[in-house]
Amino acid sequence: MTLPYPLLLQRATRESLGIDLTNHIIILDEAHNIIDAISALHSTTLTQTHLLRGKLQLETYLSKFSSRLTGRNTLYIKQILALLRRLETFLLDKKGMSGEITAAELLVGVGGLDQINFYQVEKYLRTSGLPRKVDGYHISQTLQDSDNNGSHNQEEVRGSTPVLMILQSFLVALNNPRREGRIFYSQEEDGMHLRYLLLDVSHIFLEIVNSARAVILAGGTMSPLQSYLNALLPTFDKEKLQIHSYGHIVPRENLCVSTVSRGPSGRELTFDFTKREDRLVQEELGRTILGLANLVREGGIVVFVPSYKYLDTLFKAWQYTILPKLQAKRKVGAWDF
């Protein structure tokens, strides 16, 4: 089975998909990305807009279906509403400010929130399907309104992540020990934000290591290796680790690395944000590649660019100047690596 990082590195996602790592061998390719991937997947941002939208959607849902909900469901929904109101009030009070706050400072002692078991609330959100139900009801009402007045784009309505799922991710963060991450608040262009940043990725990775039969980290750019081991496996028994390093598949005598700072006409090849769209720089790059095509007698040439958008920009710039000359010498194509 092959999986993208997000499906493997999040326990809730694995459980929802029925993925059991027990006694399996797990191979993580491009493993130099693993620390950043874990940190990004388990960090989360909650905005004022999220809180307001979530509160309004949940209040509407509770008002509509209160007679059909069990006492347990009603209790959890009211606890979630109390949490949303508290977080919204906190951000309103901190408007224009920035800083760090602990989960205890954010929640304890305010309106009975210290009596709520946030682990159980997060579990309820994860297992009950409430985020999807609330979002589905909101979408149906919005689309019904759009049929009447044509004011909403259906794709935009359906495309956003359910706001209660974002809250669920934030609750997971609130339940983490403080040594594993920090909560920050800040003023942004679209209003106040609450951010949880995961700092210690080892406990997430150790869940996988302890479940699996073996975990293989494979990558070509993992030096210095000790920094990865310190971040991912700080308390792991080092005697259980096996490290293998292999030489490059290209012979050393066939390697040559050099930096080309100027093109054939002497113009600087600078591709920062301010110069990237400069037509003269684009033409100079094209002439440089054309010159290399004349020098490289055998085999092909691979050129890496930052994005498909920039590749399209270059092809348009070279359409009547560089490309006809290059195509006379080489077969030119674009591939996704």
Beta strands, then each sheet from edge to edge (+ up, - down):
strand 1: 25-28
strand 2: 44-47
strand 3: 99-101
strand 4: 181-188
strand 5: 191-198
strand 6: 214-217
sheet 1: 1+ 6+
sheet 2: 2+ 5- 4+ 3-
end
